[in-house]
């Protein structure tokens, strides 16, 4: 086993660690939003040029507590307050759902509430906990959204695979009959159960597909290609990422009981995508990681597509 593997692989935390406020004691979404400092409203005001000329067809979304401009939207845009966007999730609490954390991104432009579902799934010998992220936006860039985020408990890897047979993300736009669309979102638990059932089948198929060590290295090369005329630094960076994924595949203690197969490969890539430090850690690194956890991670999706056809 490689040096420092135990240290490297047992410091992993949930992908949203450090973001938002823990709200595990909140009995309702309204309480959770208050604990997280999200109990504010969005008001709309007309906008105009510096010369005072009104700009028709557009409005500014403004936070009522501090006047922060969250975005400029068309007059078709319907404001959905945080309490409205997340309120339907309270009905799920009767089924054992508990809120875990809540927060905002980009100075309030996007807000989220994360819940842990009560079911305990054992898939191919792995315990997987399903989480639901509910997200709302106030800048016109996104929809009201709910997304499944299954976490492999032993290592906190995300298994948010883009399945062909079940939706992982469902959303509704800020236009039209919002109340009617939020009614549709009450099917959240049904969608979640369908996704977890299909995820189990997908993992079983991946487990049955064996990989040789040579194939693993070849697939890693495909994941991290060198484009054009790379500089020496770019070559070093790509080599570093390849070696990191190889260590996660061959040496991770939590994968030692898993055969050398496609499921192990997807886990190694997910481990890298979820937990590896970026080559350059920017100020919004954790926010970007959280967004990829919700919207989907290109690297994990590519690895899964490769393993489906392996």
N, C-alpha and C positions, 0 to 999 in steps of 0.2 A: 504494500500500500504506500502511496506517495506521501512524502513528508507533509505534516500539518493538515492532512485530510480531515481528521476529526474536528479540528478547530474550524476549518473552512466550511465544512458542511453542517455544523451544528450551531451556527450563528444566524441561521436563516429565520426571518420573521415574515409575517403576513405582508403582502404587497402594499397595503394601506397603512402600515405601521408608521406612526409619527404624523399622520394627517388626520385632521378633524379632532373631535372630542368624543371620548368614550361616553356612551349614553345607555349602558346596559341596564340601569335601574329605571329607565323611562317606560311607563306603562302605555303611553300613547305617542304618536308621531308629533303632536303639538308640544308635549313635554320634552321630547328629544330635541326638537328644533330650538326650544327655549334654552336648554342646557348647552346647545352648540352655538348659541348666539345667532341663530337664523330666524328669529321671530321678528322679522321686519317685512314690510310690504313694498311692492313696486308700484310707483305711480307713473303715469304717462303725461308728458308735456309736449306742446308743439315746438318745433325748432325753426330757426330763422338764420339768415346770413348775418355777417357782422354789420351789415348796413340796415338790419332790421326788416329785411324782406322775408316773409313767411315762405317756408319750403313745404309745399303741399304734398300730401301722400305719405309723409314720414312723421314719426314721433320719437321722442327720447324716453327710454325706460330709465327711471331714476329711483334709487333706494331712498325711502322716506326718512331714514334715521340720520343720514349724513349728506344727502345730496349727491352721492356717487352716481355718475352716469354709467349704467351697465351696458347700454347698447342703443343703437339707432335702428328702428324697425319700421316696416310699412304700416299703414293704418288698418290693414287686414289682420295684423298680429293681435292675438288675444292674450292679455296678461293672465298667467296662472300663478297665483301666489303660492309660496312654499307650503303653506298649510293645506291648500287645495291639492297640490300635486302629490303630496305624500299622505294625505288624509285617508285615501282608500286603503292604504296598507294596514290601517288599524283593524280592519275586519279580519285580517289574516292572523292577528294575535291570538284569536280564539283557538287557532289550530296549533299553537305552541311556538309561533314565530317570535323572536326577541330582537329588539334593536341593539346594535353593537356600537356603531359610531356614526357621526354625522359631521358635515363640514361644507366648506365652499372652496371653489377654485377660482383663480383669476379675479380676485377682489369682489367676489359675489356674483360673477357672471354665470357661474354654474354652481349648483348646490346639490348635495347628495345625502342620502340616508341609507345606511347599510344594515341589513337584517340577516340573522343566522336562522336557517330553517331547522326544525327539530329532528328531522330524520337522520339516522345514522346509516350510511351506505357502506357495505363491504363489497368491493368490486375487485375480483382477481386477487384477493388477499389484502387489499389496501383499504384503509378507512378513508372515506372521502366525505367532507362536510360541505353541503350546498349553502351558498350565500346568495342573497339577492341585493343588488345595488339599484336603488331608485334615484334617478337623476332628473333635475329640472334646469332649464337654462333661461336666462333673462336678456341675452344679447342678440337673439334672432338666429344664432348659429346652429341650434340643435333643438331636438324635440324633448318632450317628456318621455323618459325612457326607463325601462326596467331590464336588468341584465343578470343572467345566471353567472355565478363565479364559483365553480366547485374548487375546493382546496384539498390537496392530498395532505392529510393531517400530519404524517410523520415528518414531512419536510417543508410544508407550507408552499408547495408548488401549485400554481394555477393549472387547471385542466379545462380551460375554457376553449374547447375545440370547436371549430366551425363545422358542425354536422350538417349533412345534406337532408336529414330526415327529421330534425327537430330544431325549433328556434331557440337561440340562446339570448337574443335581444329582441324586445318588442317595444314599439314607440308610437307616439301620436304627436302631430304637429300643433303649434300654437295658432291654429286657424279653425274656423267653422264652429261646430257645436262641441265645445270642450267638455261639458258635463256628460254628454253622450259618449264621448271617446273615453273618458275616465271610467265610465261604466264597463267598457270593454276590458279595461285593465284589471278588472276584478277576476279575470280568468288566470291571473298570475300564477297561482299555485298549480293549476292544471298544466300550464306551459312548463313550469318548473319540473313537475313530475315526469312529463313526457321527455324533457331533455335529459334528466338523470337516467331514465330507462334506456334511452338510445345511447347515452354515453357509456353505460355499462356494456352494451353490445359491442360498441366500437372498441373499447378497451380489451374485451375478450378476443376480438379479431386481431388486434395488434399483438397481443400476447402469443398468439399461435404462429406468428410470422417470425422465423428465426433470422438472425443476422450474423454474418461472420465479422471478425475484427476488421478485415480488409474493407468490407462493405460499409461499416461504420465510418471509417476514415474517408472513404469516397463520398459518402453522403455529407459529411461535415465540410469537405472541400466544395461541394455544390452549394451548401448554405452560405459559405463565405468566399465568394469568388473575388479574384483580383481583376479589376476592370482597367482597360486602357493601358497607360504607361504609369504604373504606380511608383511613388517615391519610396525610398528606403524606409521611411517612417510608416508609410501606409502598409508596406509589406510586414513590418514588425507588428503593427496593430492587428492585422488579419491573422498572423501566426499566433499571436497572443490569444485571440478569441477562439481559434481552432483548438489550441491546447487546453484552454479552459473547459470547453465542451467535452473534450476527450476525457479529462479528469473526472468530470461529473458523470460521464457514462461508465467509465471503467472502475472508478475508485470510490464513488459515493457510498457510504455505509448503508444508507437506506435502500439502495438498489442491489445490494449483494444477494438478496434472496430472489430477485427478479432474474429470469433467464436473459441471455443475450438475444434480445428480440426488439421488435418495433416499439412496443410499449416502453421499454427501457430507454430507447432512443428519444422518443417524444418527451419523456420525463427529464432526460438530461438537457434537452433544448429548453424546456419550460423552466427548469432550474436556472439555467443561464439567463434566460429572458426575464425571469422574475426577480432574481437576486444578485446577479453579477454587477459589480460597480462599472459604470460607463467609463470609456476612455477619458472623457472630459466631463466632470460632474458639474453641470450647470445649476443655477439657483432653483430652477423649477423641475429638477430631475424627478423628485418624488411625485409631483403633480402629473408629469408626463407618464410615469410608470402606472399611476392610478388610472389615467385615461385609457391607456392601452389594456389594462385589466378589464375595463368596462367595455370598450369598443372593439377589442380584439387585438391580438399581437401578431404582426405580420410574420415574424420569425417562427412562432409556434404554429401558425396556420400552414406555413410552407413546409415545416417538418412533418406535420400530420398528413398533408397531401402527398408528400414523398413516400411516407410509410404506407399509405393506403394502396399505392401502386407498386410497392416493393415486392 
